[in-house]
Amino acid sequence: MSKIIIMIWVFVLGSIGYNTLPEIMQFVTLPFKIPITFDWIGAILGGVIGYLAGLFTHKPIERSLNKVTHIFSKLQLSYLLFGSIGLVFGLIISWLISFSLQSFNIPIISNYLPFVIAALLGYLGFYVGSSRHRELTAIFRSQQEHTNIVDKEVTEGFYKYKILDTSTIIDGRILDVVRTGFMEGTLVVSKHVLRELQHIADSADSLKRTRGRRGLDILNELQSDEAIQVEMNDQDLHETEEVDLKLLHLAKELHGVVITNDFNLNKVAQFQNVKVLNVNELASVMQPAVIPGEQMKVNIVKKGTEHDQGVAYLDDGTMVVVEGGQRHIGSSQHVVVTSSLQTNSGRMIFAKLVTNQKSLDHKGYHD
């Protein structure tokens, strides 16, 4: 690298000397003749000065280039791509402008001003292209999806990308939902979610550690199933440190929908006009409907919060609050539904004990 830097110095300063010294010597009269022309003398002097400049500057320049390379390696591909396209457009425009400058006979304007214009327009083009890379990526992606007859047409009601949050992966029910075929599109797992899962799996708390490992197992099952399309997303998304907010930004970029169990994330997403699918809401609407007067048999497992209440659970996890059930804890009892309540965390059923056997027969109850 050091040799290349020195050669660039020699070439640049040699070229400047080749073009500049003859113009300077027009104003100087020498008492003797020189066997070679001033342009070659300028090239030699410029080359010597460039060689010396390269010897003194190649190390700091090399360090700076390494830093720049390190920075560019962390940038997104779309950032570099559209920035480079903008740079090329800027250089093309500066090249066209340089033609008009050739009509001036002033050496400074015709020889050096085009370099200044090229630098300014090149920088401006790179800045515009790189700063708008997300919008441009979305436009190109949208055009590709519309022109590719194999892909499903993206409409207002269809979201191709389903971004999974940490709570959904740990919950695990998303695996069964996807396997049933009710959910179309590609499941997207952000690297920030994967990092959060690894952090939970390495927690000192045994409960958190178990939840984290369960989430990683669910991810492995999703990826190993050939019928499920899973895509790992490596975008940095530096706008915020919060993983939930990163997922919302990602959903906006991909024109996707966030799948979550988190009630707070659900509300924030609605505020930011991001489509959300809540697995808990899906589970609630898929539960069999119960109506007042319906009878069932439940196993009362603990006491309730109010006096003389007992608590039981259905097979799907629905809580049943039984009036007068506290004294029957540990036994199975026939109950009749009095009402039900839908909450953010699920459904609750309120019931009372059936003490009259004739009522069971009249209602047509079967154990």
C-alpha positions, 0 to 999 in steps of 0.5 A: 500500500505504501508504494502505491501511495508514493506512486500516486504522489509522484504522478499527481505532483509530476503532472502538476509540474509538467503543466505548471512550470512552462506557464511560469517560465513564460514570465522568466528570462534565462541568460542560458539555454536549457537542453530539455523543455520546461515541461519535462523539468517540471515533471521531474521536479514535481516527481521528486517532490511527490516522492518525498511527500509520499515518504513522509505521508504514506503511513498516516494516509495508510492508517486513515484508509484503514479507518475508512475501510473499517467504517465502510465494512459496517455500512449497509450494501444499499447505502454503498450502492446508491451512494456510488450511483449518486457519485457516478451521476455527479461526476458525469454532470461535472464532466459535462460542465468541464466542456463549457469551461474549455472555452475559457483561455484562462489556465486556472479555470480550464485546467483546475476548476473542473477538478473542484467541480468534480469533487463537489458534485461527486460528494453531493451525488454520493450524499444524496444517493446514500441518504435516500438509500432506504427509500430507493431500496423500497422503490426498487423492491416494489418495482421488482415485486410488481414486474415478477410474475412469479411473486405474489402481487403486493396489495394493500391487504397482503404483507409478504414479510412477517417480522417476529419479535422476541415474545412470539418466538419464546411463546412458540405457538407461531410454529404451529400456526405457520405449519397449519398454512394459515399464514403466508409470506416470509418470516423475518428474524432480525439479528437484534431479536436473535441477540436478545434471545441469546442474552436471555438464554445466557441469563443467570436466572433459571426461568429466563434461561429456560425461556431463552433456550426455548426461543432458540429451539423454536427458531431452529425448528422454523429454519429446519422446516422446508415448508416455512420461509425464514429470512435472517435480517442483518440490518443495523437500524441505528435509529434507536437502542430499543429492540421493539422500536427497531422492529417497527422501523424494519416493518416500515422499510420492508412493508411488513407486519410485526407478529407479537404477544407484547401488549405495549408493542401492539399499542406503539405499533398502532400509534406508528401505523404499523400493522400488527398480528397478535398471537394472543388475540388469535388464540382468543378468537379461536377459543370455542364460544361459551354462553351463559347457561352452558354446563361443563365439568372442571377441576378446581385447583386453587382458591380465587381472589374473592370470598369462597371462589375457586379457580379452574382451567380449561384445556386451552388455558382459559381461567374459570372462576367458580362461585362457591368453589373454594371448598371443592379445591382438588376435585372435579365439579359440574358448573354452569356458565354465568358470564364470560369476560374478554381481557388483553391477556385472554378470556375469563369464564365465570361459573357457579356450581351445579348442585341439582342432578336433575338440572344436569339431566334437563340440560342434556349434560354429558360427562 
